[in-house]
Amino acid sequence: MALGIGKLLNLWKTPPPSPGAARRAPSDKHSGKGFLVFHNTGEVLRAERLLRNAGLAVEVKGPPAQLRTGCDMVIVFDVLFEPVARRLLQKEHLDPLAAVPVSDPLLEPVSLFNTTDYGEWFMVRAANMKITVEKRTGTIVNVSGGGCPDVPWLAARLSGRRLDDAEEPCIRGQTLCAYALHKAFVEARRIWREGV
Amino acid sequence: MSWIICGSVPEEGFPLSLGTWRMEGEQLRADGTMLLPHGGTLSDLPVQRGTPALIAATLQVCQSLNLPRPLALLTGDTGNGAGSLALYAFLSGWLATTSQAIAGMTFHYLFPNVDGHNRILLSVRAYAEKHTAPTLVADAGFMYAAKMSGYADEYDLFTPDAGELAFLADENAPHPFYTRGFLLDSGIAPKELAQRAHAHGNCARTLLIKGAVDNVAEDGMLVASIDSPNVPYMEPIGGTGDLVTGTVTGLLMAGLPMHQACIAAAKTNRLAGALASPTPATQVSELIPFLPEALLQALADFSV
């Protein structure tokens, strides 16, 4: 994906990883937060999963306007843990394009879910993605919505699988729609496990 | 005059191709001469959801109304965007050199990339100066890119669902994933969202808004609502929106005015749902056989 990399690097020069990184950046003083920029959304999804599993508090948000190309996310993290995060990412061959201090509010992803009861089935919507599940078996019977090209591919992989057996969409998803589908999937699984 | 449908196929190795397709059972099969700019071999396409479902619906309209089939410009893309970027590059070059008369273009499941979008829009403008301006329809990922580019108002038709309408109405959101909650889930009426999207230049001149009630908006004003037959189980079925966009594409190919084409397409989809008696587990491929009968009913109701 062409990410306007030249533009990005002109805006923010990323220092090489060093133990000193945690002490830099006076501009961090306001929030203590930074964000990591990657080549594409698929890398963001992988990195988020990796850092979360390692116990780091990270969030996915939208980048500032000058970095947007169409389907973008960044990972917000505590700058104190930048060296730790970079080491973890390097082990998995994930190389952020830049680490940028958060100076302005970033776009928040959708956090609300909408659930519809269809009797034997229920549907969960997150942003523009919907997933429909048979209550009795937990089988995913339909995936709808979305506009990024991995949605039809993920939908085909999920349809007919049980919620407790299906691979989470974030593992192979590469777009914001896939991430929204992942959130709907996780919420549907939570609802189903609690008994609907 | 031809119509071009541009979209993706969820297969990594599917080659960039330009040509016509026909229905063969529940699959699409390449028909006639295919342009394969980068080589490769085409396989049959299952009609499940996405652009193949859109094409299948358009083909049903073409067959019912005895129209020539549309051209399809397809690329394989499973989400990394490489296939879509190849399509953007090819199309912008092809438009600069083709002598083909193009009545319209429908853009669908493509990786939203503003640079790619803008290259195509510039090529369309240049084409329109030499020939005639094609009707521009956008849905799904390409609609997202069109909105983010700031040039959404150069399009003739967008076909969002209710959630995507909230995204169009949110002047700050670059993707539906970032739509602010006060627009997405607060029950704001489609009328207000359409006005807001139009006021910020973030939508096409006409919106066909797909939902429990389908609405048509022109220049930000609701001009029609279609609410019957009411088949609530249509919403969970993946691909029903693709059928609506495919149907309206076919009706525009037939020369229906935009307003009539939108109403008839929404009505057709609802009637197909009523004829199929679906459940939330029904697949979109099960609805497609009902489209021809639904279309005839819709057009009869509409006195077209």
HADDOCK unambig.tbl for C-alpha pairs under 7 A between the chains (distance, minus, plus):
assign (segid A and resid 1 and name CA) (segid B and resid 81 and name CA) 6.06 0.50 0.50
assign (segid A and resid 1 and name CA) (segid B and resid 82 and name CA) 6.64 0.50 0.50
assign (segid A and resid 69 and name CA) (segid B and resid 113 and name CA) 5.64 0.50 0.50
assign (segid A and resid 69 and name CA) (segid B and resid 114 and name CA) 5.57 0.50 0.50
assign (segid A and resid 70 and name CA) (segid B and resid 112 and name CA) 4.95 0.50 0.50
assign (segid A and resid 70 and name CA) (segid B and resid 113 and name CA) 4.59 0.50 0.50
assign (segid A and resid 70 and name CA) (segid B and resid 114 and name CA) 5.64 0.50 0.50
assign (segid A and resid 70 and name CA) (segid B and resid 145 and name CA) 5.92 0.50 0.50
assign (segid A and resid 70 and name CA) (segid B and resid 148 and name CA) 6.99 0.50 0.50
assign (segid A and resid 70 and name CA) (segid B and resid 174 and name CA) 6.74 0.50 0.50
assign (segid A and resid 71 and name CA) (segid B and resid 112 and name CA) 5.97 0.50 0.50
assign (segid A and resid 71 and name CA) (segid B and resid 113 and name CA) 6.95 0.50 0.50
assign (segid A and resid 71 and name CA) (segid B and resid 175 and name CA) 6.92 0.50 0.50
assign (segid A and resid 107 and name CA) (segid B and resid 178 and name CA) 6.43 0.50 0.50
assign (segid A and resid 108 and name CA) (segid B and resid 178 and name CA) 6.00 0.50 0.50
assign (segid A and resid 109 and name CA) (segid B and resid 177 and name CA) 5.62 0.50 0.50
assign (segid A and resid 109 and name CA) (segid B and resid 178 and name CA) 4.61 0.50 0.50
assign (segid A and resid 110 and name CA) (segid B and resid 177 and name CA) 5.70 0.50 0.50
assign (segid A and resid 110 and name CA) (segid B and resid 178 and name CA) 5.63 0.50 0.50
assign (segid A and resid 110 and name CA) (segid B and resid 179 and name CA) 6.45 0.50 0.50
assign (segid A and resid 110 and name CA) (segid B and resid 180 and name CA) 6.98 0.50 0.50
assign (segid A and resid 110 and name CA) (segid B and resid 181 and name CA) 6.97 0.50 0.50
assign (segid A and resid 123 and name CA) (segid B and resid 236 and name CA) 6.90 0.50 0.50
assign (segid A and resid 127 and name CA) (segid B and resid 163 and name CA) 6.60 0.50 0.50
assign (segid A and resid 127 and name CA) (segid B and resid 176 and name CA) 6.15 0.50 0.50
assign (segid A and resid 127 and name CA) (segid B and resid 177 and name CA) 5.51 0.50 0.50
assign (segid A and resid 128 and name CA) (segid B and resid 163 and name CA) 5.49 0.50 0.50
assign (segid A and resid 128 and name CA) (segid B and resid 164 and name CA) 6.45 0.50 0.50
assign (segid A and resid 128 and name CA) (segid B and resid 176 and name CA) 6.13 0.50 0.50
assign (segid A and resid 132 and name CA) (segid B and resid 236 and name CA) 6.21 0.50 0.50
assign (segid A and resid 141 and name CA) (segid B and resid 281 and name CA) 4.89 0.50 0.50
assign (segid A and resid 142 and name CA) (segid B and resid 236 and name CA) 6.38 0.50 0.50
assign (segid A and resid 142 and name CA) (segid B and resid 237 and name CA) 5.82 0.50 0.50
assign (segid A and resid 142 and name CA) (segid B and resid 238 and name CA) 5.94 0.50 0.50
assign (segid A and resid 142 and name CA) (segid B and resid 281 and name CA) 6.12 0.50 0.50
assign (segid A and resid 143 and name CA) (segid B and resid 237 and name CA) 6.95 0.50 0.50
assign (segid A and resid 143 and name CA) (segid B and resid 238 and name CA) 5.23 0.50 0.50
assign (segid A and resid 144 and name CA) (segid B and resid 236 and name CA) 6.20 0.50 0.50
assign (segid A and resid 144 and name CA) (segid B and resid 237 and name CA) 6.14 0.50 0.50
assign (segid A and resid 144 and name CA) (segid B and resid 238 and name CA) 3.79 0.50 0.50
assign (segid A and resid 144 and name CA) (segid B and resid 239 and name CA) 6.49 0.50 0.50
assign (segid A and resid 145 and name CA) (segid B and resid 238 and name CA) 6.70 0.50 0.50
assign (segid A and resid 146 and name CA) (segid B and resid 140 and name CA) 6.56 0.50 0.50
assign (segid A and resid 147 and name CA) (segid B and resid 109 and name CA) 5.47 0.50 0.50
assign (segid A and resid 147 and name CA) (segid B and resid 140 and name CA) 3.81 0.50 0.50
assign (segid A and resid 147 and name CA) (segid B and resid 141 and name CA) 4.24 0.50 0.50
assign (segid A and resid 148 and name CA) (segid B and resid 79 and name CA) 6.80 0.50 0.50
assign (segid A and resid 148 and name CA) (segid B and resid 109 and name CA) 5.87 0.50 0.50
assign (segid A and resid 148 and name CA) (segid B and resid 110 and name CA) 6.08 0.50 0.50
assign (segid A and resid 148 and name CA) (segid B and resid 111 and name CA) 5.41 0.50 0.50
assign (segid A and resid 148 and name CA) (segid B and resid 112 and name CA) 6.97 0.50 0.50
assign (segid A and resid 148 and name CA) (segid B and resid 140 and name CA) 6.89 0.50 0.50
assign (segid A and resid 148 and name CA) (segid B and resid 141 and name CA) 5.02 0.50 0.50
assign (segid A and resid 149 and name CA) (segid B and resid 8 and name CA) 6.51 0.50 0.50
assign (segid A and resid 149 and name CA) (segid B and resid 10 and name CA) 6.64 0.50 0.50
assign (segid A and resid 149 and name CA) (segid B and resid 77 and name CA) 5.92 0.50 0.50
assign (segid A and resid 149 and name CA) (segid B and resid 78 and name CA) 5.59 0.50 0.50
assign (segid A and resid 149 and name CA) (segid B and resid 79 and name CA) 5.05 0.50 0.50
assign (segid A and resid 149 and name CA) (segid B and resid 109 and name CA) 5.45 0.50 0.50
assign (segid A and resid 149 and name CA) (segid B and resid 110 and name CA) 5.67 0.50 0.50
assign (segid A and resid 149 and name CA) (segid B and resid 111 and name CA) 5.91 0.50 0.50
assign (segid A and resid 150 and name CA) (segid B and resid 10 and name CA) 6.57 0.50 0.50
assign (segid A and resid 150 and name CA) (segid B and resid 78 and name CA) 4.41 0.50 0.50
assign (segid A and resid 150 and name CA) (segid B and resid 79 and name CA) 4.20 0.50 0.50
assign (segid A and resid 152 and name CA) (segid B and resid 10 and name CA) 6.16 0.50 0.50
assign (segid A and resid 152 and name CA) (segid B and resid 49 and name CA) 6.17 0.50 0.50
assign (segid A and resid 152 and name CA) (segid B and resid 50 and name CA) 5.86 0.50 0.50
assign (segid A and resid 153 and name CA) (segid B and resid 10 and name CA) 5.07 0.50 0.50
assign (segid A and resid 153 and name CA) (segid B and resid 78 and name CA) 6.23 0.50 0.50
assign (segid A and resid 174 and name CA) (segid B and resid 79 and name CA) 5.28 0.50 0.50
assign (segid A and resid 174 and name CA) (segid B and resid 80 and name CA) 6.03 0.50 0.50
assign (segid A and resid 175 and name CA) (segid B and resid 79 and name CA) 6.24 0.50 0.50
assign (segid A and resid 176 and name CA) (segid B and resid 177 and name CA) 6.39 0.50 0.50
assign (segid A and resid 180 and name CA) (segid B and resid 177 and name CA) 6.52 0.50 0.50
